[in-house]
Amino acid sequence: MVPGIANPGRGGTDAADGPAATQLRKGALEYCVLALLRDEPRYGVQLLQELGQFPMLATSQGTIYPLLSRLRRAGLTDTFLRDSASGPSRRYYTLTEAGRSALEEFTTLWPAFRETVDHILEQKENP
């Protein structure tokens, strides 16, 4: 099973748009964008399309562009314009050294965080 893709075997409902999913997405989306920028520059619509492959991470232009602006102001990304064959120039985003460091820190912390949450969620109630 691919993470973030609904599993019809679990009740058939897609909780990707519910309040819990929204809160989880808010906490992780920034780092998912940094991870997508790790290997090559990307432009906003390209990031939307890649995130859209996973319903739990799918977002809108109204979310991604303010996020990209915050990342740039924080010094985690940088931008440049590149001509496009299909219209106006596109603004590409790249990862800065500070962005790489932030992503590395998150990547280091994430497994322990995930395991802790899993442990708490899986605890059985005492009778």
Solvent accessible surface area in square Angstrom, and as a share of the most:
residue,aa,sasa,rsa
1,M,163,0.73
2,V,72,0.41
3,P,111,0.70
4,G,21,0.20
5,I,73,0.37
6,A,45,0.35
7,N,48,0.25
8,P,107,0.67
9,G,71,0.68
10,R,188,0.69
11,G,70,0.67
12,G,53,0.51
13,T,107,0.62
14,D,86,0.45
15,A,71,0.55
16,A,4,0.03
17,D,128,0.66
18,G,22,0.21
19,P,116,0.73
20,A,73,0.56
21,A,4,0.03
22,T,46,0.27
23,Q,113,0.50
24,L,119,0.59
25,R,34,0.13
26,K,136,0.58
27,G,51,0.49
28,A,20,0.15
29,L,9,0.04
30,E,52,0.23
31,Y,57,0.22
32,C,35,0.21
33,V,0,0.00
34,L,0,0.00
35,A,29,0.23
36,L,43,0.22
37,L,3,0.02
38,R,107,0.39
39,D,122,0.63
40,E,86,0.38
41,P,45,0.28
42,R,30,0.11
43,Y,38,0.15
44,G,2,0.02
45,V,58,0.33
46,Q,47,0.21
47,L,0,0.00
48,L,25,0.13
49,Q,116,0.52
50,E,36,0.16
51,L,3,0.02
52,G,41,0.39
53,Q,116,0.52
54,F,68,0.28
55,P,44,0.28
56,M,62,0.28
57,L,38,0.19
58,A,42,0.32
59,T,37,0.21
60,S,62,0.40
61,Q,104,0.46
62,G,63,0.61
63,T,59,0.34
64,I,0,0.00
65,Y,79,0.30
66,P,59,0.37
67,L,7,0.03
68,L,0,0.00
69,S,36,0.23
70,R,124,0.45
71,L,3,0.01
72,R,108,0.39
73,R,166,0.61
74,A,69,0.53
75,G,33,0.31
76,L,27,0.13
77,T,4,0.02
78,D,80,0.41
79,T,28,0.16
80,F,72,0.30
81,L,110,0.55
82,R,116,0.42
83,D,126,0.65
84,S,22,0.14
85,A,122,0.95
86,S,93,0.60
87,G,41,0.40
88,P,119,0.75
89,S,54,0.35
90,R,81,0.30
91,R,115,0.42
92,Y,21,0.08
93,Y,14,0.05
94,T,34,0.20
95,L,18,0.09
96,T,38,0.22
97,E,133,0.60
98,A,51,0.40
99,G,0,0.00
100,R,100,0.36
101,S,70,0.45
102,A,23,0.18
103,L,10,0.05
104,E,123,0.55
105,E,109,0.49
106,F,47,0.20
107,T,74,0.43
108,T,99,0.58
109,L,107,0.53
110,W,90,0.32
111,P,52,0.33
112,A,64,0.50
113,F,117,0.49
114,R,105,0.38
115,E,109,0.49
116,T,75,0.43
117,V,57,0.33
118,D,62,0.32
119,H,115,0.51
120,I,107,0.54
121,L,136,0.68
122,E,130,0.58
123,Q,111,0.49
124,K,180,0.76
125,E,166,0.74
126,N,143,0.73
127,P,180,1.13
